[in-house]
Amino acid sequence: MIKSLALSSLAAALLLAGCQAVNTTSGGAVGVERKQYMFSMLSADEVNQMYAQSYQQTLSEASSKGELDKTSDNAKRVQNVANRLIPQAPRFRPDAANWDWEVNLIKSPELNANCGPGGKIIFYSGIIEQLKLSDDEIAAIMGHEMAHALREHSRESMSRAYGIEMAKQGAGALLGLGQDSLSLADTVVEYSLTLPNSRGNENEADLIGLELAARAGYDPNAAISLWKKMEAAGGSAPPEFMSTHPSSSSRIASLQAAIPKVLPLYQQAKAGK
């Protein structure tokens, strides 16, 4: 009963806060159909614009340190993969064809990559070099990160945070928050890069990313070899219930179950070359 009341309060808070139930993407062959609640006062265009400013700042800082890589073989590989994946994005949401997509490689030992709102992709050289990634595995990572942007997981997380804050403080308190209380641009960056995604969001990104890569002609089985490499690189990982991300074993099992759905798309793409 208490749990039911709490959920009802949160649902009411989301409605009062101006959240709308939407589905940002089509389901695709992998069938991602979950409805998402988005804060209507925070548009996708606003989030994209704010993140684009942060992205350019990151590139500027990397360039000033001599870490922005535009010419290496790995930089060319990343760009080539992006050139094949990005045209597949409109299959999940047509407006992605109008996004100002970018991809850049930064020299860093980090095992990391991301795609922020609006299609701003960054790869770090460490993940390619230390894991000795194939192009298929690069595509698996890039597709996963692009899926987060297509599904607007950052804006969804921000909307959820606003709803929770409203449940705590009431509608008047939340709607009265100003720039002194909340720096919106900083929040966009935080939810886009700093904070981990939920398990559900990670699973959606895995599935949509798998299909994006397959449609671009990259072997979907590379997602399995990728996460096995990540698992080995991670050493002794914490139990899944202690993490906001799925464990490698459950992630691999989910991907293996989805591969038969996208394998025909991969075979079709390869045959069309």
Long-range contacts (C-beta under 8 A, 24 or more apart in sequence): 9-167, 10-163, 10-164, 10-167, 13-163, 13-164, 13-166, 13-167, 13-171, 14-159, 14-163, 14-166, 16-166, 16-171, 17-159, 17-162, 17-163, 17-166, 17-171, 17-174, 17-175, 19-159, 19-162, 19-163, 24-93, 24-150, 24-151, 24-152, 25-92, 25-93, 25-150, 25-151, 25-208, 26-91, 26-92, 26-93, 28-91, 28-92, 28-207, 28-208, 28-211, 29-211, 29-261, 29-262, 29-265, 30-207, 30-208, 30-210, 30-211, 30-258, 30-261, 30-262, 31-207, 31-261, 32-151, 32-204, 32-207, 32-208, 34-200, 34-204, 36-151, 36-152, 36-156, 37-156, 37-159, 37-160, 37-163, 38-152, 38-155, 38-156, 38-159, 39-155, 39-158, 39-159, 39-162, 39-163, 42-155, 42-158, 42-159, 42-162, 42-184, 44-117, 44-152, 44-155, 47-117, 47-118, 47-152, 47-154, 47-155, 47-158, 47-188, 48-99, 48-117, 48-118, 49-118, 50-184, 50-185, 50-188, 50-189, 51-116, 51-117, 51-118, 51-120, 51-154, 51-188, 51-189, 51-192, 52-100, 52-118, 52-120, 53-185, 54-116, 54-185, 54-188, 54-189, 54-192, 55-102, 55-116, 55-120, 55-122, 58-106, 58-122, 59-104, 62-104, 62-106, 62-107, 66-107, 67-106, 67-107, 67-108, 68-104, 68-105, 68-106, 68-107, 69-104, 69-105, 69-106, 69-107, 69-125, 70-104, 70-105, 72-105, 72-125, 74-105, 74-125, 74-128, 74-129, 75-105, 77-128, 77-135, 77-138, 78-103, 78-105, 78-123, 78-128, 78-138, 78-142, 79-103, 80-135, 81-135, 81-138, 81-139, 81-142, 81-216, 81-218, 82-121, 82-142, 84-139, 84-216, 84-217, 84-218, 85-139, 85-142, 85-143, 85-146, 85-212, 85-213, 85-216, 86-119, 86-146, 87-216, 88-212, 88-215, 88-216, 89-119, 89-146, 89-150, 89-212, 91-215, 92-147, 92-150, 92-208, 92-212, 93-150, 96-150, 103-142, 111-230, 111-233, 113-141, 113-142, 113-145, 114-145, 114-148, 114-192, 114-193, 115-142, 115-145, 115-146, 115-148, 115-149, 116-149, 116-154, 116-192, 116-193, 117-149, 117-152, 117-154, 117-155, 117-188, 117-192, 118-149, 119-146, 119-149, 120-149, 121-145, 121-146, 130-233, 131-226, 131-229, 131-230, 131-233, 132-229, 133-226, 133-229, 134-222, 134-225, 135-218, 136-213, 136-218, 136-219, 136-221, 136-222, 137-222, 137-223, 137-225, 137-226, 137-229, 139-213, 139-216, 139-218, 139-222, 140-209, 140-210, 140-213, 140-218, 140-220, 140-222, 140-223, 140-226, 141-209, 141-226, 142-209, 142-213, 143-208, 143-209, 143-210, 143-211, 143-212, 143-213, 143-216, 143-218, 144-205, 144-206, 144-209, 145-205, 145-209, 146-208, 146-209, 146-212, 147-204, 147-205, 147-206, 147-207, 147-208, 147-209, 147-212, 148-197, 148-201, 148-205, 150-208, 151-201, 151-204, 151-205, 151-208, 153-197, 153-201, 153-204, 153-205, 154-188, 154-191, 154-192, 155-191, 156-201, 157-191, 157-195, 157-197, 157-198, 157-201, 158-187, 158-188, 158-191, 161-187, 161-191, 196-243, 196-244, 196-245, 197-244, 197-245, 198-244, 199-244, 199-245, 199-246, 202-245, 202-246, 202-251, 203-246, 203-251, 203-254, 206-251, 206-254, 206-255, 206-258, 207-254, 207-255, 207-258, 210-255, 210-258, 210-259, 210-262, 211-261, 211-262, 211-265, 214-262, 214-263, 214-265, 214-266, 214-269, 215-262, 215-265, 215-266, 215-269, 216-269, 217-266, 217-269, 217-270, 217-272, 217-273, 218-266, 219-266, 220-255, 220-259, 220-262, 220-263, 220-266, 221-259, 223-255, 223-259, 224-252, 224-255, 224-256, 224-259, 227-251, 227-252, 227-255, 228-252
